[in-house]
């Protein structure tokens, strides 16, 4: 499998890194398709959390 195009966010170093430069698995987030996506990991995470929270609220209130 070719990993050359994968990007990760390195939590320890606070920067986007390519596959070959990544640290331990518990210190990285990814893979991401681009460096920009890796750099925007926090916004992506927040958007997903908001969507999941909304889905949870909808599920919990479905029968009310």
C-alpha positions as a Markdown table, in Angstrom:
| # | Residue | x | y | z |
|---|---|---|---|---|
| 1 | Unk | 0.0 | 0.0 | 0.0 |
| 2 | Unk | 1.3 | 3.4 | -1.0 |
| 3 | Unk | 1.2 | 5.9 | 1.9 |
| 4 | Unk | 3.1 | 8.8 | 0.2 |
| 5 | Unk | 0.0 | 10.9 | -0.2 |
| 6 | Unk | -1.3 | 10.5 | 3.4 |
| 7 | Unk | -1.1 | 13.3 | 5.9 |
| 8 | Unk | -1.4 | 13.2 | 9.6 |
| 9 | Unk | -1.7 | 15.7 | 12.4 |
| 10 | Unk | 1.1 | 15.2 | 14.9 |
| 11 | Unk | -0.3 | 16.2 | 18.3 |
| 12 | Unk | 3.1 | 16.3 | 20.0 |
| 13 | Unk | 4.7 | 18.6 | 17.4 |
| 14 | Unk | 1.6 | 20.5 | 16.6 |
| 15 | Unk | 1.9 | 20.3 | 12.8 |
| 16 | Unk | 0.9 | 18.3 | 9.7 |
| 17 | Unk | 3.3 | 15.6 | 8.7 |
| 18 | Unk | 3.4 | 13.0 | 5.9 |
| 19 | Unk | 3.2 | 9.3 | 6.6 |
| 20 | Unk | 6.9 | 8.7 | 6.7 |
| 21 | Unk | 7.4 | 11.5 | 9.2 |
| 22 | Unk | 4.6 | 10.7 | 11.6 |
| 23 | Unk | 5.1 | 9.8 | 15.2 |
| 24 | Unk | 3.5 | 7.1 | 17.4 |
| 25 | Unk | 0.0 | 6.2 | 16.6 |
| 26 | Unk | -1.3 | 7.6 | 19.9 |
| 27 | Unk | 0.2 | 11.0 | 19.0 |
| 28 | Unk | -1.3 | 11.3 | 15.5 |
| 29 | Unk | -4.7 | 11.9 | 13.9 |
| 30 | Unk | -5.4 | 10.8 | 10.4 |
| 31 | Unk | -4.8 | 9.8 | 7.7 |
| 32 | Unk | -6.0 | 12.9 | 5.7 |
| 33 | Unk | -5.9 | 13.3 | 2.0 |
| 34 | Unk | -4.1 | 16.6 | 2.0 |
| 35 | Unk | -1.9 | 18.7 | 4.3 |
| 36 | Unk | -4.7 | 21.3 | 4.5 |
| 37 | Unk | -7.2 | 18.7 | 5.7 |
| 38 | Unk | -4.7 | 17.6 | 8.4 |
| 39 | Unk | -4.2 | 21.2 | 9.5 |
| 40 | Unk | -7.9 | 21.7 | 9.8 |
| 41 | Unk | -8.4 | 18.5 | 11.9 |
| 42 | Unk | -10.0 | 20.5 | 14.8 |
| 43 | Unk | -12.7 | 22.2 | 12.7 |
| 44 | Unk | -13.5 | 18.9 | 11.1 |
| 45 | Unk | -13.8 | 17.2 | 14.5 |
| 46 | Unk | -16.0 | 20.0 | 15.9 |
| 47 | Unk | -18.3 | 19.8 | 12.9 |
| 48 | Unk | -18.6 | 16.0 | 13.2 |
| 49 | Unk | -19.3 | 16.3 | 16.9 |
| 50 | Unk | -22.0 | 18.9 | 16.3 |
| 51 | Unk | -23.6 | 16.7 | 13.7 |
| 52 | Unk | -23.5 | 13.6 | 16.0 |
| 53 | Unk | -25.0 | 15.7 | 18.9 |
| 54 | Unk | -27.8 | 16.8 | 16.7 |
| 55 | Unk | -28.5 | 13.3 | 15.5 |
| 56 | Unk | -28.5 | 12.1 | 19.2 |
| 57 | Unk | -31.0 | 14.8 | 20.1 |
| 58 | Unk | -33.2 | 13.9 | 17.2 |
| 59 | Unk | -33.1 | 10.2 | 18.1 |
| 60 | Unk | -33.8 | 10.9 | 21.8 |
| 61 | Unk | -36.7 | 13.2 | 21.0 |
| 62 | Unk | -38.2 | 11.1 | 18.1 |
| 63 | Unk | -41.1 | 9.8 | 20.1 |
| 64 | Unk | -42.0 | 13.0 | 22.0 |
